[in-house]
Amino acid sequence: MATILEYRMRPDGLGIIIIELSLLLATNKQIHAFVPSYNHMLYDFKRIFNISDDQLIIIQENNSVNDPASDDLMKSFVPYFSADTVRLFGRDYPVGLRNKPCIGLAMHHAGGLTDNDNNDPLGEKREVKDFPYNKFASYETYSQIIKLVTDAGYDVITLNSSKSNVEHKSFLLNNLCDCIIGYEGGAAQLAHTLKVPSIILPWNSWVDGNTQWKDGSTWDPYRHEAHKYHIDRRTYFLHSQKEIVAWDRTKLKSIIDSLYNIQGNNFLFDNSVIVDKDTLTVDCIFGKNVLCMQTEPSKAFIQAHIPNPTIL
């Protein structure tokens, strides 16, 4: 009988559930995943990616609480789960096809839900640009990106609505989008599972220009924060919003081609990176233990269940 590993999933959050499921499937154990609702998106992933009962059994538990190992960086040492085909709306579709007609834009969370200018989701008029607003770009920047995309011969699909579920987003990304462009978040995480290239904008400074956390510590001086949450070789990380605005259609298509050829620019794939498998520390020219935000329960889980943790 297969070794059973019990784990309690977070209740929501597209990106974190992909992160959790990637780590769980990498254990090669039968996962008994507890979820607080029959509407949990884990059911969607099990169906879409045809994950067998030998790999994953989902158990509904009303009072389920987050597993203490849950952490935004917990997937760092395993690959994203994926498949050669996905099942969407009753049909099977191949994964990883190129030269699709559209590019997806992930502009902000839950588009259309704002109630006034002072709560603008892109932070243009927001007095305090708190997380996650520091990840967003302005409408002006996205207008320029849309022009670049359409000049390159693509149609544009936006991936912002909270009314669009996992299956809808998977269908759009897998079958229509040659690439996704946007902020670091769940839509890009979903693209990784579908082998769709991603171009990710860097985190910004706050509205007042401050580049420190509230405790006074400096964050992301090299614009690498987004790299840590998307360890994927089909991803290009922009150093600034101005970088992509300066591209022409030839440059855009060249970047997309390079990403289909697994030539992303995540700094964690650089030869300077040193991984200590025993302590799960990652050192490079930019600093010591660059994944240090990982929690102790998360580290303990990886050390107990992943036999050969490494940056992939």
Beta strands, then each sheet from edge to edge (+ up, - down):
strand 1: 4-8
strand 2: 30-35
strand 3: 56-60
strand 4: 85-88
strand 5: 91-94
strand 6: 102-106
strand 7: 155-158
strand 8: 177-182
strand 9: 198-200
strand 10: 235-237
strand 11: 274-276
strand 12: 281-283
sheet 1: 1+ 2+ 3+
sheet 2: 4+ 5-
sheet 3: 7+ 6+ 8+ 9+ 10+
sheet 4: 11+ 12-
end
